[in-house]
Amino acid sequence: MSVVKIATSDHDREEAFSVRRKVFVEEQGVPLSLELDEHDRSAVHFVVYSGNGPIGAGRIREINKYIGKVERVCVMKDFRGQHLGNLIMNALEEYAKSTGIEKIVLNAQSYAVPFYEKLGYTITSPEFMDADIPHRAMEKIV
């Protein structure tokens, strides 16, 4: 069984970063200098754990009092197709609502747009490149 937890210690955050490095840097070729950024200190990080350790991650940061930005949502390759992305997004959305955030924005990799649409997100931009990967801006009122 998998569980999502808020990263409350440096160790927890490092586990989130390790998943992100595996997915974004090693698998997708994103430069580490772009993957780990200045927002990691202020963002709230979530980690998905299975019996074998961390297998997924995501973060949210406040844009303003009412808008939060979800970023770096990922699941390790061997664990995809098990609805863990839904688990992460539900946790991020519940956290956002509990802090008074009313709208979540995100930049989805274009291949993942259908996943976010199923969760109620709508496209708000034409396709653009980020780290040499096509993306679309999306949002949802929570």
mmCIF file of the C-alpha atoms, coordinates in Angstrom:
data_MODEL
# 
_entry.id   MODEL 
# 
loop_
_atom_site.group_PDB 
_atom_site.id 
_atom_site.type_symbol 
_atom_site.label_atom_id 
_atom_site.label_alt_id 
_atom_site.label_comp_id 
_atom_site.label_asym_id 
_atom_site.label_entity_id 
_atom_site.label_seq_id 
_atom_site.pdbx_PDB_ins_code 
_atom_site.Cartn_x 
_atom_site.Cartn_y 
_atom_site.Cartn_z 
_atom_site.occupancy 
_atom_site.B_iso_or_equiv 
_atom_site.pdbx_formal_charge 
_atom_site.auth_seq_id 
_atom_site.auth_comp_id 
_atom_site.auth_asym_id 
_atom_site.auth_atom_id 
_atom_site.pdbx_PDB_model_num 
ATOM 1   C CA . MET A 1 1   ? 0.000   0.000  0.000   1.00 0.00 ? 1   MET A CA 1 
ATOM 2   C CA . SER A 1 2   ? 1.243   3.474  -0.865  1.00 0.00 ? 2   SER A CA 1 
ATOM 3   C CA . VAL A 1 3   ? 0.880   6.553  1.327   1.00 0.00 ? 3   VAL A CA 1 
ATOM 4   C CA . VAL A 1 4   ? 1.519   10.250 0.736   1.00 0.00 ? 4   VAL A CA 1 
ATOM 5   C CA . LYS A 1 5   ? 3.211   12.315 3.428   1.00 0.00 ? 5   LYS A CA 1 
ATOM 6   C CA . ILE A 1 6   ? 4.205   15.940 3.733   1.00 0.00 ? 6   ILE A CA 1 
ATOM 7   C CA . ALA A 1 7   ? 7.981   16.264 3.882   1.00 0.00 ? 7   ALA A CA 1 
ATOM 8   C CA . THR A 1 8   ? 8.639   17.732 7.321   1.00 0.00 ? 8   THR A CA 1 
ATOM 9   C CA . SER A 1 9   ? 12.388  17.209 7.606   1.00 0.00 ? 9   SER A CA 1 
ATOM 10  C CA . ASP A 1 10  ? 15.489  17.655 5.463   1.00 0.00 ? 10  ASP A CA 1 
ATOM 11  C CA . HIS A 1 11  ? 15.599  13.856 5.115   1.00 0.00 ? 11  HIS A CA 1 
ATOM 12  C CA . ASP A 1 12  ? 12.019  13.771 3.807   1.00 0.00 ? 12  ASP A CA 1 
ATOM 13  C CA . ARG A 1 13  ? 12.757  16.554 1.315   1.00 0.00 ? 13  ARG A CA 1 
ATOM 14  C CA . GLU A 1 14  ? 15.870  14.707 0.144   1.00 0.00 ? 14  GLU A CA 1 
ATOM 15  C CA . GLU A 1 15  ? 13.687  11.665 -0.542  1.00 0.00 ? 15  GLU A CA 1 
ATOM 16  C CA . ALA A 1 16  ? 11.427  13.849 -2.708  1.00 0.00 ? 16  ALA A CA 1 
ATOM 17  C CA . PHE A 1 17  ? 14.499  15.220 -4.490  1.00 0.00 ? 17  PHE A CA 1 
ATOM 18  C CA . SER A 1 18  ? 15.824  11.696 -5.100  1.00 0.00 ? 18  SER A CA 1 
ATOM 19  C CA . VAL A 1 19  ? 12.598  10.702 -6.868  1.00 0.00 ? 19  VAL A CA 1 
ATOM 20  C CA . ARG A 1 20  ? 12.680  13.906 -8.916  1.00 0.00 ? 20  ARG A CA 1 
ATOM 21  C CA . ARG A 1 21  ? 16.298  13.281 -9.926  1.00 0.00 ? 21  ARG A CA 1 
ATOM 22  C CA . LYS A 1 22  ? 15.422  9.770  -11.096 1.00 0.00 ? 22  LYS A CA 1 
ATOM 23  C CA . VAL A 1 23  ? 12.373  10.868 -13.100 1.00 0.00 ? 23  VAL A CA 1 
ATOM 24  C CA . PHE A 1 24  ? 13.270  14.290 -14.435 1.00 0.00 ? 24  PHE A CA 1 
ATOM 25  C CA . VAL A 1 25  ? 17.081  14.259 -14.605 1.00 0.00 ? 25  VAL A CA 1 
ATOM 26  C CA . GLU A 1 26  ? 17.937  10.617 -15.335 1.00 0.00 ? 26  GLU A CA 1 
ATOM 27  C CA . GLU A 1 27  ? 14.831  9.586  -17.292 1.00 0.00 ? 27  GLU A CA 1 
ATOM 28  C CA . GLN A 1 28  ? 13.852  12.822 -19.064 1.00 0.00 ? 28  GLN A CA 1 
ATOM 29  C CA . GLY A 1 29  ? 17.248  14.502 -19.340 1.00 0.00 ? 29  GLY A CA 1 
ATOM 30  C CA . VAL A 1 30  ? 16.386  17.718 -17.491 1.00 0.00 ? 30  VAL A CA 1 
ATOM 31  C CA . PRO A 1 31  ? 19.574  19.412 -16.234 1.00 0.00 ? 31  PRO A CA 1 
ATOM 32  C CA . LEU A 1 32  ? 19.921  19.114 -12.451 1.00 0.00 ? 32  LEU A CA 1 
ATOM 33  C CA . SER A 1 33  ? 20.476  22.886 -12.306 1.00 0.00 ? 33  SER A CA 1 
ATOM 34  C CA . LEU A 1 34  ? 16.918  23.361 -13.618 1.00 0.00 ? 34  LEU A CA 1 
ATOM 35  C CA . GLU A 1 35  ? 15.300  20.562 -11.644 1.00 0.00 ? 35  GLU A CA 1 
ATOM 36  C CA . LEU A 1 36  ? 16.382  21.660 -8.182  1.00 0.00 ? 36  LEU A CA 1 
ATOM 37  C CA . ASP A 1 37  ? 15.607  25.355 -7.956  1.00 0.00 ? 37  ASP A CA 1 
ATOM 38  C CA . GLU A 1 38  ? 15.188  28.389 -5.718  1.00 0.00 ? 38  GLU A CA 1 
ATOM 39  C CA . HIS A 1 39  ? 11.573  27.420 -4.919  1.00 0.00 ? 39  HIS A CA 1 
ATOM 40  C CA . ASP A 1 40  ? 12.538  24.162 -3.196  1.00 0.00 ? 40  ASP A CA 1 
ATOM 41  C CA . ARG A 1 41  ? 13.219  25.997 0.070   1.00 0.00 ? 41  ARG A CA 1 
ATOM 42  C CA . SER A 1 42  ? 9.792   27.635 0.302   1.00 0.00 ? 42  SER A CA 1 
ATOM 43  C CA . ALA A 1 43  ? 7.604   24.967 -1.334  1.00 0.00 ? 43  ALA A CA 1 
ATOM 44  C CA . VAL A 1 44  ? 5.717   22.306 0.606   1.00 0.00 ? 44  VAL A CA 1 
ATOM 45  C CA . HIS A 1 45  ? 6.878   18.902 -0.622  1.00 0.00 ? 45  HIS A CA 1 
ATOM 46  C CA . PHE A 1 46  ? 4.889   15.673 -0.674  1.00 0.00 ? 46  PHE A CA 1 
ATOM 47  C CA . VAL A 1 47  ? 6.401   12.197 -0.965  1.00 0.00 ? 47  VAL A CA 1 
ATOM 48  C CA . VAL A 1 48  ? 4.682   8.934  -1.896  1.00 0.00 ? 48  VAL A CA 1 
ATOM 49  C CA . TYR A 1 49  ? 6.054   5.905  -0.076  1.00 0.00 ? 49  TYR A CA 1 
ATOM 50  C CA . SER A 1 50  ? 5.626   2.203  -0.691  1.00 0.00 ? 50  SER A CA 1 
ATOM 51  C CA . GLY A 1 51  ? 7.170   -0.607 1.317   1.00 0.00 ? 51  GLY A CA 1 
ATOM 52  C CA . ASN A 1 52  ? 10.410  -0.077 -0.602  1.00 0.00 ? 52  ASN A CA 1 
ATOM 53  C CA . GLY A 1 53  ? 10.782  3.652  0.075   1.00 0.00 ? 53  GLY A CA 1 
ATOM 54  C CA . PRO A 1 54  ? 9.953   6.834  -1.836  1.00 0.00 ? 54  PRO A CA 1 
ATOM 55  C CA . ILE A 1 55  ? 8.344   6.294  -5.244  1.00 0.00 ? 55  ILE A CA 1 
ATOM 56  C CA . GLY A 1 56  ? 6.636   9.602  -6.060  1.00 0.00 ? 56  GLY A CA 1 
ATOM 57  C CA . ALA A 1 57  ? 6.739   13.285 -5.237  1.00 0.00 ? 57  ALA A CA 1 
ATOM 58  C CA . GLY A 1 58  ? 5.213   16.688 -5.842  1.00 0.00 ? 58  GLY A CA 1 
ATOM 59  C CA . ARG A 1 59  ? 5.345   20.175 -4.413  1.00 0.00 ? 59  ARG A CA 1 
ATOM 60  C CA . ILE A 1 60  ? 3.140   23.220 -4.031  1.00 0.00 ? 60  ILE A CA 1 
ATOM 61  C CA . ARG A 1 61  ? 4.105   26.809 -3.458  1.00 0.00 ? 61  ARG A CA 1 
ATOM 62  C CA . GLU A 1 62  ? 2.081   29.896 -2.803  1.00 0.00 ? 62  GLU A CA 1 
ATOM 63  C CA . ILE A 1 63  ? 1.894   32.426 -5.641  1.00 0.00 ? 63  ILE A CA 1 
ATOM 64  C CA . ASN A 1 64  ? -0.343  34.662 -3.538  1.00 0.00 ? 64  ASN A CA 1 
ATOM 65  C CA . LYS A 1 65  ? -2.876  34.194 -0.756  1.00 0.00 ? 65  LYS A CA 1 
ATOM 66  C CA . TYR A 1 66  ? -5.390  32.529 -3.079  1.00 0.00 ? 66  TYR A CA 1 
ATOM 67  C CA . ILE A 1 67  ? -3.277  30.871 -5.785  1.00 0.00 ? 67  ILE A CA 1 
ATOM 68  C CA . GLY A 1 68  ? -0.959  27.901 -5.373  1.00 0.00 ? 68  GLY A CA 1 
ATOM 69  C CA . LYS A 1 69  ? 1.338   26.429 -7.999  1.00 0.00 ? 69  LYS A CA 1 
ATOM 70  C CA . VAL A 1 70  ? 1.761   22.654 -8.186  1.00 0.00 ? 70  VAL A CA 1 
ATOM 71  C CA . GLU A 1 71  ? 5.102   21.549 -9.580  1.00 0.00 ? 71  GLU A CA 1 
ATOM 72  C CA . ARG A 1 72  ? 7.422   18.565 -9.953  1.00 0.00 ? 72  ARG A CA 1 
ATOM 73  C CA . VAL A 1 73  ? 4.701   15.907 -9.758  1.00 0.00 ? 73  VAL A CA 1 
ATOM 74  C CA . CYS A 1 74  ? 6.290   12.572 -10.633 1.00 0.00 ? 74  CYS A CA 1 
ATOM 75  C CA . VAL A 1 75  ? 6.111   8.827  -10.094 1.00 0.00 ? 75  VAL A CA 1 
ATOM 76  C CA . MET A 1 76  ? 9.020   6.468  -10.660 1.00 0.00 ? 76  MET A CA 1 
ATOM 77  C CA . LYS A 1 77  ? 8.726   4.450  -13.860 1.00 0.00 ? 77  LYS A CA 1 
ATOM 78  C CA . ASP A 1 78  ? 8.195   1.031  -12.243 1.00 0.00 ? 78  ASP A CA 1 
ATOM 79  C CA . PHE A 1 79  ? 5.228   2.345  -10.232 1.00 0.00 ? 79  PHE A CA 1 
ATOM 80  C CA . ARG A 1 80  ? 3.255   4.167  -12.938 1.00 0.00 ? 80  ARG A CA 1 
ATOM 81  C CA . GLY A 1 81  ? -0.255  3.033  -13.823 1.00 0.00 ? 81  GLY A CA 1 
ATOM 82  C CA . GLN A 1 82  ? -1.212  2.503  -10.172 1.00 0.00 ? 82  GLN A CA 1 
ATOM 83  C CA . HIS A 1 83  ? -3.090  5.817  -9.704  1.00 0.00 ? 83  HIS A CA 1 
ATOM 84  C CA . LEU A 1 84  ? -0.265  7.257  -7.613  1.00 0.00 ? 84  LEU A CA 1 
ATOM 85  C CA . GLY A 1 85  ? -0.425  10.507 -9.568  1.00 0.00 ? 85  GLY A CA 1 
ATOM 86  C CA . ASN A 1 86  ? -4.037  10.835 -8.397  1.00 0.00 ? 86  ASN A CA 1 
ATOM 87  C CA . LEU A 1 87  ? -2.894  10.160 -4.839  1.00 0.00 ? 87  LEU A CA 1 
ATOM 88  C CA . ILE A 1 88  ? -0.293  12.931 -5.021  1.00 0.00 ? 88  ILE A CA 1 
ATOM 89  C CA . MET A 1 89  ? -2.656  15.423 -6.641  1.00 0.00 ? 89  MET A CA 1 
ATOM 90  C CA . ASN A 1 90  ? -5.428  14.724 -4.112  1.00 0.00 ? 90  ASN A CA 1 
ATOM 91  C CA . ALA A 1 91  ? -2.994  15.366 -1.265  1.00 0.00 ? 91  ALA A CA 1 
ATOM 92  C CA . LEU A 1 92  ? -1.729  18.582 -2.877  1.00 0.00 ? 92  LEU A CA 1 
ATOM 93  C CA . GLU A 1 93  ? -5.282  19.823 -3.483  1.00 0.00 ? 93  GLU A CA 1 
ATOM 94  C CA . GLU A 1 94  ? -6.435  19.002 0.057   1.00 0.00 ? 94  GLU A CA 1 
ATOM 95  C CA . TYR A 1 95  ? -3.419  20.820 1.456   1.00 0.00 ? 95  TYR A CA 1 
ATOM 96  C CA . ALA A 1 96  ? -4.148  23.822 -0.781  1.00 0.00 ? 96  ALA A CA 1 
ATOM 97  C CA . LYS A 1 97  ? -7.773  24.000 0.373   1.00 0.00 ? 97  LYS A CA 1 
ATOM 98  C CA . SER A 1 98  ? -6.715  23.731 4.022   1.00 0.00 ? 98  SER A CA 1 
ATOM 99  C CA . THR A 1 99  ? -4.502  26.808 3.624   1.00 0.00 ? 99  THR A CA 1 
ATOM 100 C CA . GLY A 1 100 ? -7.134  28.957 1.888   1.00 0.00 ? 100 GLY A CA 1 
ATOM 101 C CA . ILE A 1 101 ? -5.837  28.528 -1.642  1.00 0.00 ? 101 ILE A CA 1 
ATOM 102 C CA . GLU A 1 102 ? -8.751  28.768 -4.076  1.00 0.00 ? 102 GLU A CA 1 
ATOM 103 C CA . LYS A 1 103 ? -7.032  28.121 -7.405  1.00 0.00 ? 103 LYS A CA 1 
ATOM 104 C CA . ILE A 1 104 ? -4.183  25.827 -8.395  1.00 0.00 ? 104 ILE A CA 1 
ATOM 105 C CA . VAL A 1 105 ? -2.070  26.528 -11.455 1.00 0.00 ? 105 VAL A CA 1 
ATOM 106 C CA . LEU A 1 106 ? 0.493   24.201 -12.994 1.00 0.00 ? 106 LEU A CA 1 
ATOM 107 C CA . ASN A 1 107 ? 2.595   23.675 -16.097 1.00 0.00 ? 107 ASN A CA 1 
ATOM 108 C CA . ALA A 1 108 ? 1.902   20.155 -17.331 1.00 0.00 ? 108 ALA A CA 1 
ATOM 109 C CA . GLN A 1 109 ? 4.148   18.287 -19.696 1.00 0.00 ? 109 GLN A CA 1 
ATOM 110 C CA . SER A 1 110 ? 1.995   18.045 -22.817 1.00 0.00 ? 110 SER A CA 1 
ATOM 111 C CA . TYR A 1 111 ? 1.794   14.240 -22.715 1.00 0.00 ? 111 TYR A CA 1 
ATOM 112 C CA . ALA A 1 112 ? 0.278   14.528 -19.196 1.00 0.00 ? 112 ALA A CA 1 
ATOM 113 C CA . VAL A 1 113 ? -2.471  17.023 -20.123 1.00 0.00 ? 113 VAL A CA 1 
ATOM 114 C CA . PRO A 1 114 ? -5.172  14.279 -20.334 1.00 0.00 ? 114 PRO A CA 1 
ATOM 115 C CA . PHE A 1 115 ? -4.255  13.137 -16.799 1.00 0.00 ? 115 PHE A CA 1 
ATOM 116 C CA . TYR A 1 116 ? -4.788  16.639 -15.417 1.00 0.00 ? 116 TYR A CA 1 
ATOM 117 C CA . GLU A 1 117 ? -7.958  17.166 -17.462 1.00 0.00 ? 117 GLU A CA 1 
ATOM 118 C CA . LYS A 1 118 ? -9.450  14.055 -15.813 1.00 0.00 ? 118 LYS A CA 1 
ATOM 119 C CA . LEU A 1 119 ? -8.760  15.751 -12.474 1.00 0.00 ? 119 LEU A CA 1 
ATOM 120 C CA . GLY A 1 120 ? -10.667 18.863 -13.561 1.00 0.00 ? 120 GLY A CA 1 
ATOM 121 C CA . TYR A 1 121 ? -7.827  21.087 -14.776 1.00 0.00 ? 121 TYR A CA 1 
ATOM 122 C CA . THR A 1 122 ? -8.308  23.242 -17.868 1.00 0.00 ? 122 THR A CA 1 
ATOM 123 C CA . ILE A 1 123 ? -5.700  24.395 -20.370 1.00 0.00 ? 123 ILE A CA 1 
ATOM 124 C CA . THR A 1 124 ? -4.892  28.113 -20.167 1.00 0.00 ? 124 THR A CA 1 
ATOM 125 C CA . SER A 1 125 ? -2.023  28.505 -22.637 1.00 0.00 ? 125 SER A CA 1 
ATOM 126 C CA . PRO A 1 126 ? -0.706  27.409 -25.989 1.00 0.00 ? 126 PRO A CA 1 
ATOM 127 C CA . GLU A 1 127 ? 2.075   24.840 -25.885 1.00 0.00 ? 127 GLU A CA 1 
ATOM 128 C CA . PHE A 1 128 ? 5.464   26.172 -24.758 1.00 0.00 ? 128 PHE A CA 1 
ATOM 129 C CA . MET A 1 129 ? 8.870   24.676 -24.091 1.00 0.00 ? 129 MET A CA 1 
ATOM 130 C CA . ASP A 1 130 ? 10.380  24.297 -20.624 1.00 0.00 ? 130 ASP A CA 1 
ATOM 131 C CA . ALA A 1 131 ? 13.667  22.393 -20.231 1.00 0.00 ? 131 ALA A CA 1 
ATOM 132 C CA . ASP A 1 132 ? 13.253  21.352 -23.886 1.00 0.00 ? 132 ASP A CA 1 
ATOM 133 C CA . ILE A 1 133 ? 9.978   19.579 -23.044 1.00 0.00 ? 133 ILE A CA 1 
ATOM 134 C CA . PRO A 1 134 ? 6.578   20.737 -24.414 1.00 0.00 ? 134 PRO A CA 1 
ATOM 135 C CA . HIS A 1 135 ? 4.223   22.026 -21.703 1.00 0.00 ? 135 HIS A CA 1 
ATOM 136 C CA . ARG A 1 136 ? 0.765   23.588 -21.308 1.00 0.00 ? 136 ARG A CA 1 
ATOM 137 C CA . ALA A 1 137 ? -0.329  25.877 -18.482 1.00 0.00 ? 137 ALA A CA 1 
ATOM 138 C CA . MET A 1 138 ? -3.418  24.594 -16.663 1.00 0.00 ? 138 MET A CA 1 
ATOM 139 C CA . GLU A 1 139 ? -5.580  25.623 -13.717 1.00 0.00 ? 139 GLU A CA 1 
ATOM 140 C CA . LYS A 1 140 ? -8.358  24.431 -11.448 1.00 0.00 ? 140 LYS A CA 1 
ATOM 141 C CA . ILE A 1 141 ? -10.585 26.100 -8.883  1.00 0.00 ? 141 ILE A CA 1 
ATOM 142 C CA . VAL A 1 142 ? -10.414 24.052 -5.698  1.00 0.00 ? 142 VAL A CA 1 
# 
